[in-house]
Amino acid sequence: MATCEVCGNDYDKAFTVTTADGRGHAFDCFECAIHALAPACAHCGCRVIGHGVEEGGEIYCCDACVRHEAKAGAHQHAGRP
């Protein structure tokens, strides 16, 4: 059994995710893995569990968030209205 590093649940079906830097992380469910490892959208803060959109060195959950940030002037986005 392994203990989830997010919620502390000791679960016999826990799994380990090894990140690119070689570190292993134990979780009892995908929800906890997403909470710990998925990047947050630079605009709305939701966890990006799909491909997302990378723009100006930031990660966004969707193109709408990229456009919203460009209008707010928080980031410089070449080619964005």
mmCIF file of the N, C-alpha and C atoms, coordinates in Angstrom:
data_MODEL
# 
_entry.id   MODEL 
# 
loop_
_atom_site.group_PDB 
_atom_site.id 
_atom_site.type_symbol 
_atom_site.label_atom_id 
_atom_site.label_alt_id 
_atom_site.label_comp_id 
_atom_site.label_asym_id 
_atom_site.label_entity_id 
_atom_site.label_seq_id 
_atom_site.pdbx_PDB_ins_code 
_atom_site.Cartn_x 
_atom_site.Cartn_y 
_atom_site.Cartn_z 
_atom_site.occupancy 
_atom_site.B_iso_or_equiv 
_atom_site.pdbx_formal_charge 
_atom_site.auth_seq_id 
_atom_site.auth_comp_id 
_atom_site.auth_asym_id 
_atom_site.auth_atom_id 
_atom_site.pdbx_PDB_model_num 
ATOM 1   N N  . MET A 1 1  ? 0.835   -1.192 0.000   1.00 0.00 ? 1  MET A N  1 
ATOM 2   C CA . MET A 1 1  ? 0.000   0.000  0.000   1.00 0.00 ? 1  MET A CA 1 
ATOM 3   C C  . MET A 1 1  ? 0.874   1.249  0.000   1.00 0.00 ? 1  MET A C  1 
ATOM 4   N N  . ALA A 1 2  ? 0.352   2.282  -0.600  1.00 0.00 ? 2  ALA A N  1 
ATOM 5   C CA . ALA A 1 2  ? 1.059   3.566  -0.634  1.00 0.00 ? 2  ALA A CA 1 
ATOM 6   C C  . ALA A 1 2  ? 0.132   4.646  -0.104  1.00 0.00 ? 2  ALA A C  1 
ATOM 7   N N  . THR A 1 3  ? 0.714   5.699  0.403   1.00 0.00 ? 3  THR A N  1 
ATOM 8   C CA . THR A 1 3  ? -0.043  6.823  0.929   1.00 0.00 ? 3  THR A CA 1 
ATOM 9   C C  . THR A 1 3  ? -0.044  7.952  -0.090  1.00 0.00 ? 3  THR A C  1 
ATOM 10  N N  . CYS A 1 4  ? -1.229  8.468  -0.388  1.00 0.00 ? 4  CYS A N  1 
ATOM 11  C CA . CYS A 1 4  ? -1.369  9.567  -1.340  1.00 0.00 ? 4  CYS A CA 1 
ATOM 12  C C  . CYS A 1 4  ? -0.698  10.812 -0.774  1.00 0.00 ? 4  CYS A C  1 
ATOM 13  N N  . GLU A 1 5  ? 0.148   11.447 -1.582  1.00 0.00 ? 5  GLU A N  1 
ATOM 14  C CA . GLU A 1 5  ? 0.862   12.627 -1.105  1.00 0.00 ? 5  GLU A CA 1 
ATOM 15  C C  . GLU A 1 5  ? -0.017  13.869 -1.021  1.00 0.00 ? 5  GLU A C  1 
ATOM 16  N N  . VAL A 1 6  ? -1.224  13.824 -1.588  1.00 0.00 ? 6  VAL A N  1 
ATOM 17  C CA . VAL A 1 6  ? -2.132  14.968 -1.515  1.00 0.00 ? 6  VAL A CA 1 
ATOM 18  C C  . VAL A 1 6  ? -3.095  14.837 -0.340  1.00 0.00 ? 6  VAL A C  1 
ATOM 19  N N  . CYS A 1 7  ? -3.823  13.730 -0.286  1.00 0.00 ? 7  CYS A N  1 
ATOM 20  C CA . CYS A 1 7  ? -4.875  13.601 0.733   1.00 0.00 ? 7  CYS A CA 1 
ATOM 21  C C  . CYS A 1 7  ? -4.491  12.719 1.917   1.00 0.00 ? 7  CYS A C  1 
ATOM 22  N N  . GLY A 1 8  ? -3.395  11.989 1.796   1.00 0.00 ? 8  GLY A N  1 
ATOM 23  C CA . GLY A 1 8  ? -2.938  11.151 2.901   1.00 0.00 ? 8  GLY A CA 1 
ATOM 24  C C  . GLY A 1 8  ? -3.628  9.809  3.010   1.00 0.00 ? 8  GLY A C  1 
ATOM 25  N N  . ASN A 1 9  ? -4.486  9.485  2.053   1.00 0.00 ? 9  ASN A N  1 
ATOM 26  C CA . ASN A 1 9  ? -5.193  8.211  2.076   1.00 0.00 ? 9  ASN A CA 1 
ATOM 27  C C  . ASN A 1 9  ? -4.215  7.063  1.834   1.00 0.00 ? 9  ASN A C  1 
ATOM 28  N N  . ASP A 1 10 ? -4.274  6.052  2.669   1.00 0.00 ? 10 ASP A N  1 
ATOM 29  C CA . ASP A 1 10 ? -3.458  4.854  2.507   1.00 0.00 ? 10 ASP A CA 1 
ATOM 30  C C  . ASP A 1 10 ? -4.311  3.845  1.740   1.00 0.00 ? 10 ASP A C  1 
ATOM 31  N N  . TYR A 1 11 ? -3.936  3.566  0.496   1.00 0.00 ? 11 TYR A N  1 
ATOM 32  C CA . TYR A 1 11 ? -4.820  2.851  -0.418  1.00 0.00 ? 11 TYR A CA 1 
ATOM 33  C C  . TYR A 1 11 ? -4.066  1.735  -1.117  1.00 0.00 ? 11 TYR A C  1 
ATOM 34  N N  . ASP A 1 12 ? -4.675  0.555  -1.175  1.00 0.00 ? 12 ASP A N  1 
ATOM 35  C CA . ASP A 1 12 ? -4.002  -0.599 -1.777  1.00 0.00 ? 12 ASP A CA 1 
ATOM 36  C C  . ASP A 1 12 ? -3.929  -0.519 -3.309  1.00 0.00 ? 12 ASP A C  1 
ATOM 37  N N  . LYS A 1 13 ? -4.680  0.369  -3.921  1.00 0.00 ? 13 LYS A N  1 
ATOM 38  C CA . LYS A 1 13 ? -4.639  0.534  -5.380  1.00 0.00 ? 13 LYS A CA 1 
ATOM 39  C C  . LYS A 1 13 ? -3.988  1.861  -5.780  1.00 0.00 ? 13 LYS A C  1 
ATOM 40  N N  . ALA A 1 14 ? -3.181  2.423  -4.911  1.00 0.00 ? 14 ALA A N  1 
ATOM 41  C CA . ALA A 1 14 ? -2.472  3.669  -5.218  1.00 0.00 ? 14 ALA A CA 1 
ATOM 42  C C  . ALA A 1 14 ? -1.519  3.428  -6.384  1.00 0.00 ? 14 ALA A C  1 
ATOM 43  N N  . PHE A 1 15 ? -1.135  4.493  -7.046  1.00 0.00 ? 15 PHE A N  1 
ATOM 44  C CA . PHE A 1 15 ? -0.219  4.393  -8.185  1.00 0.00 ? 15 PHE A CA 1 
ATOM 45  C C  . PHE A 1 15 ? 0.845   5.474  -8.047  1.00 0.00 ? 15 PHE A C  1 
ATOM 46  N N  . THR A 1 16 ? 1.909   5.300  -8.791  1.00 0.00 ? 16 THR A N  1 
ATOM 47  C CA . THR A 1 16 ? 3.009   6.252  -8.764  1.00 0.00 ? 16 THR A CA 1 
ATOM 48  C C  . THR A 1 16 ? 3.176   6.884  -10.136 1.00 0.00 ? 16 THR A C  1 
ATOM 49  N N  . VAL A 1 17 ? 3.362   8.184  -10.154 1.00 0.00 ? 17 VAL A N  1 
ATOM 50  C CA . VAL A 1 17 ? 3.664   8.929  -11.374 1.00 0.00 ? 17 VAL A CA 1 
ATOM 51  C C  . VAL A 1 17 ? 5.104   9.392  -11.263 1.00 0.00 ? 17 VAL A C  1 
ATOM 52  N N  . THR A 1 18 ? 5.898   9.069  -12.278 1.00 0.00 ? 18 THR A N  1 
ATOM 53  C CA . THR A 1 18 ? 7.288   9.523  -12.309 1.00 0.00 ? 18 THR A CA 1 
ATOM 54  C C  . THR A 1 18 ? 7.364   10.711 -13.255 1.00 0.00 ? 18 THR A C  1 
ATOM 55  N N  . THR A 1 19 ? 7.818   11.845 -12.737 1.00 0.00 ? 19 THR A N  1 
ATOM 56  C CA . THR A 1 19 ? 7.908   13.064 -13.543 1.00 0.00 ? 19 THR A CA 1 
ATOM 57  C C  . THR A 1 19 ? 9.211   13.077 -14.334 1.00 0.00 ? 19 THR A C  1 
ATOM 58  N N  . ALA A 1 20 ? 9.347   14.032 -15.233 1.00 0.00 ? 20 ALA A N  1 
ATOM 59  C CA . ALA A 1 20 ? 10.510  14.114 -16.126 1.00 0.00 ? 20 ALA A CA 1 
ATOM 60  C C  . ALA A 1 20 ? 11.822  14.231 -15.363 1.00 0.00 ? 20 ALA A C  1 
ATOM 61  N N  . ASP A 1 21 ? 11.771  14.781 -14.148 1.00 0.00 ? 21 ASP A N  1 
ATOM 62  C CA . ASP A 1 21 ? 12.994  14.916 -13.355 1.00 0.00 ? 21 ASP A CA 1 
ATOM 63  C C  . ASP A 1 21 ? 13.335  13.644 -12.579 1.00 0.00 ? 21 ASP A C  1 
ATOM 64  N N  . GLY A 1 22 ? 12.548  12.581 -12.785 1.00 0.00 ? 22 GLY A N  1 
ATOM 65  C CA . GLY A 1 22 ? 12.822  11.297 -12.168 1.00 0.00 ? 22 GLY A CA 1 
ATOM 66  C C  . GLY A 1 22 ? 12.205  11.084 -10.793 1.00 0.00 ? 22 GLY A C  1 
ATOM 67  N N  . ARG A 1 23 ? 11.500  12.082 -10.287 1.00 0.00 ? 23 ARG A N  1 
ATOM 68  C CA . ARG A 1 23 ? 10.870  11.932 -8.972  1.00 0.00 ? 23 ARG A CA 1 
ATOM 69  C C  . ARG A 1 23 ? 9.552   11.183 -9.094  1.00 0.00 ? 23 ARG A C  1 
ATOM 70  N N  . GLY A 1 24 ? 9.296   10.298 -8.143  1.00 0.00 ? 24 GLY A N  1 
ATOM 71  C CA . GLY A 1 24 ? 8.049   9.550  -8.106  1.00 0.00 ? 24 GLY A CA 1 
ATOM 72  C C  . GLY A 1 24 ? 7.079   10.178 -7.126  1.00 0.00 ? 24 GLY A C  1 
ATOM 73  N N  . HIS A 1 25 ? 5.804   10.188 -7.490  1.00 0.00 ? 25 HIS A N  1 
ATOM 74  C CA . HIS A 1 25 ? 4.744   10.763 -6.657  1.00 0.00 ? 25 HIS A CA 1 
ATOM 75  C C  . HIS A 1 25 ? 3.645   9.725  -6.517  1.00 0.00 ? 25 HIS A C  1 
ATOM 76  N N  . ALA A 1 26 ? 3.228   9.440  -5.300  1.00 0.00 ? 26 ALA A N  1 
ATOM 77  C CA . ALA A 1 26 ? 2.186   8.441  -5.045  1.00 0.00 ? 26 ALA A CA 1 
ATOM 78  C C  . ALA A 1 26 ? 0.835   9.119  -4.870  1.00 0.00 ? 26 ALA A C  1 
ATOM 79  N N  . PHE A 1 27 ? -0.180  8.553  -5.530  1.00 0.00 ? 27 PHE A N  1 
ATOM 80  C CA . PHE A 1 27 ? -1.540  9.091  -5.460  1.00 0.00 ? 27 PHE A CA 1 
ATOM 81  C C  . PHE A 1 27 ? -2.529  7.951  -5.344  1.00 0.00 ? 27 PHE A C  1 
ATOM 82  N N  . ASP A 1 28 ? -3.697  8.261  -4.760  1.00 0.00 ? 28 ASP A N  1 
ATOM 83  C CA . ASP A 1 28 ? -4.743  7.250  -4.661  1.00 0.00 ? 28 ASP A CA 1 
ATOM 84  C C  . ASP A 1 28 ? -5.799  7.407  -5.744  1.00 0.00 ? 28 ASP A C  1 
ATOM 85  N N  . CYS A 1 29 ? -5.774  8.535  -6.484  1.00 0.00 ? 29 CYS A N  1 
ATOM 86  C CA . CYS A 1 29 ? -6.741  8.762  -7.557  1.00 0.00 ? 29 CYS A CA 1 
ATOM 87  C C  . CYS A 1 29 ? -6.183  9.809  -8.523  1.00 0.00 ? 29 CYS A C  1 
ATOM 88  N N  . PHE A 1 30 ? -6.783  9.866  -9.715  1.00 0.00 ? 30 PHE A N  1 
ATOM 89  C CA . PHE A 1 30 ? -6.348  10.840 -10.707 1.00 0.00 ? 30 PHE A CA 1 
ATOM 90  C C  . PHE A 1 30 ? -6.628  12.267 -10.246 1.00 0.00 ? 30 PHE A C  1 
ATOM 91  N N  . GLU A 1 31 ? -7.694  12.469 -9.493  1.00 0.00 ? 31 GLU A N  1 
ATOM 92  C CA . GLU A 1 31 ? -8.008  13.809 -8.993  1.00 0.00 ? 31 GLU A CA 1 
ATOM 93  C C  . GLU A 1 31 ? -6.849  14.378 -8.184  1.00 0.00 ? 31 GLU A C  1 
ATOM 94  N N  . CYS A 1 32 ? -6.283  13.583 -7.306  1.00 0.00 ? 32 CYS A N  1 
ATOM 95  C CA . CYS A 1 32 ? -5.149  14.049 -6.502  1.00 0.00 ? 32 CYS A CA 1 
ATOM 96  C C  . CYS A 1 32 ? -3.905  14.260 -7.364  1.00 0.00 ? 32 CYS A C  1 
ATOM 97  N N  . ALA A 1 33 ? -3.688  13.387 -8.350  1.00 0.00 ? 33 ALA A N  1 
ATOM 98  C CA . ALA A 1 33 ? -2.539  13.549 -9.239  1.00 0.00 ? 33 ALA A CA 1 
ATOM 99  C C  . ALA A 1 33 ? -2.653  14.845 -10.035 1.00 0.00 ? 33 ALA A C  1 
ATOM 100 N N  . ILE A 1 34 ? -3.842  15.132 -10.534 1.00 0.00 ? 34 ILE A N  1 
ATOM 101 C CA . ILE A 1 34 ? -4.069  16.366 -11.281 1.00 0.00 ? 34 ILE A CA 1 
ATOM 102 C C  . ILE A 1 34 ? -3.837  17.572 -10.383 1.00 0.00 ? 34 ILE A C  1 
ATOM 103 N N  . HIS A 1 35 ? -4.369  17.531 -9.179  1.00 0.00 ? 35 HIS A N  1 
ATOM 104 C CA . HIS A 1 35 ? -4.203  18.641 -8.231  1.00 0.00 ? 35 HIS A CA 1 
ATOM 105 C C  . HIS A 1 35 ? -2.723  18.927 -7.969  1.00 0.00 ? 35 HIS A C  1 
ATOM 106 N N  . ALA A 1 36 ? -1.933  17.890 -7.866  1.00 0.00 ? 36 ALA A N  1 
ATOM 107 C CA . ALA A 1 36 ? -0.515  18.058 -7.526  1.00 0.00 ? 36 ALA A CA 1 
ATOM 108 C C  . ALA A 1 36 ? 0.366   18.373 -8.726  1.00 0.00 ? 36 ALA A C  1 
ATOM 109 N N  . LEU A 1 37 ? 0.063   17.818 -9.892  1.00 0.00 ? 37 LEU A N  1 
ATOM 110 C CA . LEU A 1 37 ? 1.007   17.878 -11.009 1.00 0.00 ? 37 LEU A CA 1 
ATOM 111 C C  . LEU A 1 37 ? 0.587   18.721 -12.211 1.00 0.00 ? 37 LEU A C  1 
ATOM 112 N N  . ALA A 1 38 ? -0.698  18.885 -12.435 1.00 0.00 ? 38 ALA A N  1 
ATOM 113 C CA . ALA A 1 38 ? -1.136  19.624 -13.630 1.00 0.00 ? 38 ALA A CA 1 
ATOM 114 C C  . ALA A 1 38 ? -0.888  21.118 -13.444 1.00 0.00 ? 38 ALA A C  1 
ATOM 115 N N  . PRO A 1 39 ? -0.445  21.781 -14.513 1.00 0.00 ? 39 PRO A N  1 
ATOM 116 C CA . PRO A 1 39 ? -0.233  23.228 -14.402 1.00 0.00 ? 39 PRO A CA 1 
ATOM 117 C C  . PRO A 1 39 ? -1.574  23.957 -14.276 1.00 0.00 ? 39 PRO A C  1 
ATOM 118 N N  . ALA A 1 40 ? -1.539  25.133 -13.680 1.00 0.00 ? 40 ALA A N  1 
ATOM 119 C CA . ALA A 1 40 ? -2.739  25.961 -13.559 1.00 0.00 ? 40 ALA A CA 1 
ATOM 120 C C  . ALA A 1 40 ? -2.751  26.993 -14.686 1.00 0.00 ? 40 ALA A C  1 
ATOM 121 N N  . CYS A 1 41 ? -3.932  27.265 -15.209 1.00 0.00 ? 41 CYS A N  1 
ATOM 122 C CA . CYS A 1 41 ? -4.104  28.281 -16.248 1.00 0.00 ? 41 CYS A CA 1 
ATOM 123 C C  . CYS A 1 41 ? -3.646  29.631 -15.702 1.00 0.00 ? 41 CYS A C  1 
ATOM 124 N N  . ALA A 1 42 ? -2.849  30.347 -16.481 1.00 0.00 ? 42 ALA A N  1 
ATOM 125 C CA . ALA A 1 42 ? -2.329  31.649 -16.060 1.00 0.00 ? 42 ALA A CA 1 
ATOM 126 C C  . ALA A 1 42 ? -3.426  32.697 -15.943 1.00 0.00 ? 42 ALA A C  1 
ATOM 127 N N  . HIS A 1 43 ? -4.593  32.451 -16.528 1.00 0.00 ? 43 HIS A N  1 
ATOM 128 C CA . HIS A 1 43 ? -5.687  33.422 -16.427 1.00 0.00 ? 43 HIS A CA 1 
ATOM 129 C C  . HIS A 1 43 ? -6.707  33.032 -15.360 1.00 0.00 ? 43 HIS A C  1 
ATOM 130 N N  . CYS A 1 44 ? -7.329  31.869 -15.515 1.00 0.00 ? 44 CYS A N  1 
ATOM 131 C CA . CYS A 1 44 ? -8.441  31.519 -14.621 1.00 0.00 ? 44 CYS A CA 1 
ATOM 132 C C  . CYS A 1 44 ? -8.044  30.605 -13.461 1.00 0.00 ? 44 CYS A C  1 
ATOM 133 N N  . GLY A 1 45 ? -6.866  29.995 -13.550 1.00 0.00 ? 45 GLY A N  1 
ATOM 134 C CA . GLY A 1 45 ? -6.375  29.174 -12.451 1.00 0.00 ? 45 GLY A CA 1 
ATOM 135 C C  . GLY A 1 45 ? -6.835  27.726 -12.465 1.00 0.00 ? 45 GLY A C  1 
ATOM 136 N N  . CYS A 1 46 ? -7.694  27.345 -13.427 1.00 0.00 ? 46 CYS A N  1 
ATOM 137 C CA . CYS A 1 46 ? -8.130  25.945 -13.457 1.00 0.00 ? 46 CYS A CA 1 
ATOM 138 C C  . CYS A 1 46 ? -6.951  25.054 -13.852 1.00 0.00 ? 46 CYS A C  1 
ATOM 139 N N  . ARG A 1 47 ? -7.008  23.805 -13.473 1.00 0.00 ? 47 ARG A N  1 
ATOM 140 C CA . ARG A 1 47 ? -5.945  22.868 -13.821 1.00 0.00 ? 47 ARG A CA 1 
ATOM 141 C C  . ARG A 1 47 ? -6.058  22.470 -15.281 1.00 0.00 ? 47 ARG A C  1 
ATOM 142 N N  . VAL A 1 48 ? -4.949  22.509 -15.988 1.00 0.00 ? 48 VAL A N  1 
ATOM 143 C CA . VAL A 1 48 ? -4.925  22.174 -17.408 1.00 0.00 ? 48 VAL A CA 1 
ATOM 144 C C  . VAL A 1 48 ? -4.628  20.680 -17.520 1.00 0.00 ? 48 VAL A C  1 
ATOM 145 N N  . ILE A 1 49 ? -5.668  19.898 -17.841 1.00 0.00 ? 49 ILE A N  1 
ATOM 146 C CA . ILE A 1 49 ? -5.491  18.453 -17.918 1.00 0.00 ? 49 ILE A CA 1 
ATOM 147 C C  . ILE A 1 49 ? -5.451  17.944 -19.354 1.00 0.00 ? 49 ILE A C  1 
ATOM 148 N N  . GLY A 1 50 ? -5.662  18.839 -20.302 1.00 0.00 ? 50 GLY A N  1 
ATOM 149 C CA . GLY A 1 50 ? -5.534  18.505 -21.719 1.00 0.00 ? 50 GLY A CA 1 
ATOM 150 C C  . GLY A 1 50 ? -4.260  19.128 -22.245 1.00 0.00 ? 50 GLY A C  1 
ATOM 151 N N  . HIS A 1 51 ? -4.267  19.419 -23.545 1.00 0.00 ? 51 HIS A N  1 
ATOM 152 C CA . HIS A 1 51 ? -3.089  20.026 -24.156 1.00 0.00 ? 51 HIS A CA 1 
ATOM 153 C C  . HIS A 1 51 ? -2.898  21.469 -23.730 1.00 0.00 ? 51 HIS A C  1 
ATOM 154 N N  . GLY A 1 52 ? -3.971  22.207 -23.535 1.00 0.00 ? 52 GLY A N  1 
ATOM 155 C CA . GLY A 1 52 ? -3.863  23.608 -23.181 1.00 0.00 ? 52 GLY A CA 1 
ATOM 156 C C  . GLY A 1 52 ? -3.259  24.428 -24.306 1.00 0.00 ? 52 GLY A C  1 
ATOM 157 N N  . VAL A 1 53 ? -2.970  25.677 -24.013 1.00 0.00 ? 53 VAL A N  1 
ATOM 158 C CA . VAL A 1 53 ? -2.387  26.597 -24.982 1.00 0.00 ? 53 VAL A CA 1 
ATOM 159 C C  . VAL A 1 53 ? -1.204  27.267 -24.303 1.00 0.00 ? 53 VAL A C  1 
ATOM 160 N N  . GLU A 1 54 ? -0.055  27.215 -24.963 1.00 0.00 ? 54 GLU A N  1 
ATOM 161 C CA . GLU A 1 54 ? 1.122   27.883 -24.417 1.00 0.00 ? 54 GLU A CA 1 
ATOM 162 C C  . GLU A 1 54 ? 1.367   29.146 -25.227 1.00 0.00 ? 54 GLU A C  1 
ATOM 163 N N  . GLU A 1 55 ? 1.461   30.260 -24.542 1.00 0.00 ? 55 GLU A N  1 
ATOM 164 C CA . GLU A 1 55 ? 1.636   31.554 -25.204 1.00 0.00 ? 55 GLU A CA 1 
ATOM 165 C C  . GLU A 1 55 ? 2.483   32.449 -24.313 1.00 0.00 ? 55 GLU A C  1 
ATOM 166 N N  . GLY A 1 56 ? 3.537   33.002 -24.870 1.00 0.00 ? 56 GLY A N  1 
ATOM 167 C CA . GLY A 1 56 ? 4.376   33.929 -24.120 1.00 0.00 ? 56 GLY A CA 1 
ATOM 168 C C  . GLY A 1 56 ? 4.987   33.323 -22.866 1.00 0.00 ? 56 GLY A C  1 
ATOM 169 N N  . GLY A 1 57 ? 5.272   32.031 -22.906 1.00 0.00 ? 57 GLY A N  1 
ATOM 170 C CA . GLY A 1 57 ? 5.868   31.364 -21.759 1.00 0.00 ? 57 GLY A CA 1 
ATOM 171 C C  . GLY A 1 57 ? 4.890   30.977 -20.667 1.00 0.00 ? 57 GLY A C  1 
ATOM 172 N N  . GLU A 1 58 ? 3.607   31.224 -20.890 1.00 0.00 ? 58 GLU A N  1 
ATOM 173 C CA . GLU A 1 58 ? 2.560   30.870 -19.924 1.00 0.00 ? 58 GLU A CA 1 
ATOM 174 C C  . GLU A 1 58 ? 1.700   29.750 -20.493 1.00 0.00 ? 58 GLU A C  1 
ATOM 175 N N  . ILE A 1 59 ? 1.024   29.028 -19.614 1.00 0.00 ? 59 ILE A N  1 
ATOM 176 C CA . ILE A 1 59 ? 0.113   27.964 -20.034 1.00 0.00 ? 59 ILE A CA 1 
ATOM 177 C C  . ILE A 1 59 ? -1.310  28.387 -19.687 1.00 0.00 ? 59 ILE A C  1 
ATOM 178 N N  . TYR A 1 60 ? -2.203  28.202 -20.651 1.00 0.00 ? 60 TYR A N  1 
ATOM 179 C CA . TYR A 1 60 ? -3.611  28.550 -20.495 1.00 0.00 ? 60 TYR A CA 1 
ATOM 180 C C  . TYR A 1 60 ? -4.464  27.326 -20.804 1.00 0.00 ? 60 TYR A C  1 
ATOM 181 N N  . CYS A 1 61 ? -5.657  27.284 -20.229 1.00 0.00 ? 61 CYS A N  1 
ATOM 182 C CA . CYS A 1 61 ? -6.539  26.143 -20.471 1.00 0.00 ? 61 CYS A CA 1 
ATOM 183 C C  . CYS A 1 61 ? -7.174  26.208 -21.853 1.00 0.00 ? 61 CYS A C  1 
ATOM 184 N N  . CYS A 1 62 ? -7.323  27.414 -22.407 1.00 0.00 ? 62 CYS A N  1 
ATOM 185 C CA . CYS A 1 62 ? -7.980  27.563 -23.709 1.00 0.00 ? 62 CYS A CA 1 
ATOM 186 C C  . CYS A 1 62 ? -7.578  28.889 -24.350 1.00 0.00 ? 62 CYS A C  1 
ATOM 187 N N  . ASP A 1 63 ? -7.909  29.024 -25.622 1.00 0.00 ? 63 ASP A N  1 
ATOM 188 C CA . ASP A 1 63 ? -7.576  30.233 -26.354 1.00 0.00 ? 63 ASP A CA 1 
ATOM 189 C C  . ASP A 1 63 ? -8.341  31.443 -25.820 1.00 0.00 ? 63 ASP A C  1 
ATOM 190 N N  . ALA A 1 64 ? -9.546  31.229 -25.290 1.00 0.00 ? 64 ALA A N  1 
ATOM 191 C CA . ALA A 1 64 ? -10.321 32.342 -24.731 1.00 0.00 ? 64 ALA A CA 1 
ATOM 192 C C  . ALA A 1 64 ? -9.569  32.998 -23.568 1.00 0.00 ? 64 ALA A C  1 
ATOM 193 N N  . CYS A 1 65 ? -8.922  32.204 -22.743 1.00 0.00 ? 65 CYS A N  1 
ATOM 194 C CA . CYS A 1 65 ? -8.151  32.765 -21.630 1.00 0.00 ? 65 CYS A CA 1 
ATOM 195 C C  . CYS A 1 65 ? -6.933  33.528 -22.138 1.00 0.00 ? 65 CYS A C  1 
ATOM 196 N N  . VAL A 1 66 ? -6.307  33.036 -23.205 1.00 0.00 ? 66 VAL A N  1 
ATOM 197 C CA . VAL A 1 66 ? -5.186  33.755 -23.819 1.00 0.00 ? 66 VAL A CA 1 
ATOM 198 C C  . VAL A 1 66 ? -5.670  35.117 -24.307 1.00 0.00 ? 66 VAL A C  1 
ATOM 199 N N  . ARG A 1 67 ? -6.794  35.143 -25.029 1.00 0.00 ? 67 ARG A N  1 
ATOM 200 C CA . ARG A 1 67 ? -7.331  36.405 -25.551 1.00 0.00 ? 67 ARG A CA 1 
ATOM 201 C C  . ARG A 1 67 ? -7.719  37.353 -24.426 1.00 0.00 ? 67 ARG A C  1 
ATOM 202 N N  . HIS A 1 68 ? -8.306  36.823 -23.370 1.00 0.00 ? 68 HIS A N  1 
ATOM 203 C CA . HIS A 1 68 ? -8.714  37.665 -22.244 1.00 0.00 ? 68 HIS A CA 1 
ATOM 204 C C  . HIS A 1 68 ? -7.497  38.321 -21.588 1.00 0.00 ? 68 HIS A C  1 
ATOM 205 N N  . GLU A 1 69 ? -6.435  37.570 -21.416 1.00 0.00 ? 69 GLU A N  1 
ATOM 206 C CA . GLU A 1 69 ? -5.217  38.117 -20.832 1.00 0.00 ? 69 GLU A CA 1 
ATOM 207 C C  . GLU A 1 69 ? -4.610  39.177 -21.739 1.00 0.00 ? 69 GLU A C  1 
ATOM 208 N N  . ALA A 1 70 ? -4.648  38.967 -23.049 1.00 0.00 ? 70 ALA A N  1 
ATOM 209 C CA . ALA A 1 70 ? -4.094  39.945 -23.995 1.00 0.00 ? 70 ALA A CA 1 
ATOM 210 C C  . ALA A 1 70 ? -4.860  41.257 -23.905 1.00 0.00 ? 70 ALA A C  1 
ATOM 211 N N  . LYS A 1 71 ? -6.191  41.181 -23.777 1.00 0.00 ? 71 LYS A N  1 
ATOM 212 C CA . LYS A 1 71 ? -7.016  42.386 -23.657 1.00 0.00 ? 71 LYS A CA 1 
ATOM 213 C C  . LYS A 1 71 ? -6.762  43.099 -22.340 1.00 0.00 ? 71 LYS A C  1 
ATOM 214 N N  . ALA A 1 72 ? -6.459  42.335 -21.289 1.00 0.00 ? 72 ALA A N  1 
ATOM 215 C CA . ALA A 1 72 ? -6.203  42.918 -19.972 1.00 0.00 ? 72 ALA A CA 1 
ATOM 216 C C  . ALA A 1 72 ? -4.815  43.564 -19.915 1.00 0.00 ? 72 ALA A C  1 
ATOM 217 N N  . GLY A 1 73 ? -3.959  43.259 -20.914 1.00 0.00 ? 73 GLY A N  1 
ATOM 218 C CA . GLY A 1 73 ? -2.629  43.835 -20.941 1.00 0.00 ? 73 GLY A CA 1 
ATOM 219 C C  . GLY A 1 73 ? -1.663  43.181 -19.980 1.00 0.00 ? 73 GLY A C  1 
ATOM 220 N N  . ALA A 1 74 ? -2.036  42.051 -19.420 1.00 0.00 ? 74 ALA A N  1 
ATOM 221 C CA . ALA A 1 74 ? -1.169  41.380 -18.457 1.00 0.00 ? 74 ALA A CA 1 
ATOM 222 C C  . ALA A 1 74 ? 0.027   40.706 -19.126 1.00 0.00 ? 74 ALA A C  1 
ATOM 223 N N  . HIS A 1 75 ? -0.133  40.333 -20.388 1.00 0.00 ? 75 HIS A N  1 
ATOM 224 C CA . HIS A 1 75 ? 0.918   39.651 -21.130 1.00 0.00 ? 75 HIS A CA 1 
ATOM 225 C C  . HIS A 1 75 ? 1.030   40.267 -22.507 1.00 0.00 ? 75 HIS A C  1 
ATOM 226 N N  . GLN A 1 76 ? 2.168   40.185 -23.083 1.00 0.00 ? 76 GLN A N  1 
ATOM 227 C CA . GLN A 1 76 ? 2.362   40.634 -24.453 1.00 0.00 ? 76 GLN A CA 1 
ATOM 228 C C  . GLN A 1 76 ? 2.241   39.425 -25.366 1.00 0.00 ? 76 GLN A C  1 
ATOM 229 N N  . HIS A 1 77 ? 1.284   39.419 -26.266 1.00 0.00 ? 77 HIS A N  1 
ATOM 230 C CA . HIS A 1 77 ? 1.054   38.305 -27.176 1.00 0.00 ? 77 HIS A CA 1 
ATOM 231 C C  . HIS A 1 77 ? 1.167   38.801 -28.604 1.00 0.00 ? 77 HIS A C  1 
ATOM 232 N N  . ALA A 1 78 ? 2.258   38.473 -29.253 1.00 0.00 ? 78 ALA A N  1 
ATOM 233 C CA . ALA A 1 78 ? 2.432   38.879 -30.649 1.00 0.00 ? 78 ALA A CA 1 
ATOM 234 C C  . ALA A 1 78 ? 1.371   38.233 -31.504 1.00 0.00 ? 78 ALA A C  1 
ATOM 235 N N  . GLY A 1 79 ? 0.751   39.016 -32.350 1.00 0.00 ? 79 GLY A N  1 
ATOM 236 C CA . GLY A 1 79 ? -0.250  38.491 -33.273 1.00 0.00 ? 79 GLY A CA 1 
ATOM 237 C C  . GLY A 1 79 ? -1.624  38.320 -32.683 1.00 0.00 ? 79 GLY A C  1 
ATOM 238 N N  . ARG A 1 80 ? -1.817  38.690 -31.452 1.00 0.00 ? 80 ARG A N  1 
ATOM 239 C CA . ARG A 1 80 ? -3.146  38.577 -30.834 1.00 0.00 ? 80 ARG A CA 1 
ATOM 240 C C  . ARG A 1 80 ? -3.825  39.945 -30.850 1.00 0.00 ? 80 ARG A C  1 
ATOM 241 N N  . PRO A 1 81 ? -5.128  39.988 -31.116 1.00 0.00 ? 81 PRO A N  1 
ATOM 242 C CA . PRO A 1 81 ? -5.852  41.272 -31.118 1.00 0.00 ? 81 PRO A CA 1 
ATOM 243 C C  . PRO A 1 81 ? -5.998  41.825 -29.713 1.00 0.00 ? 81 PRO A C  1 
# 
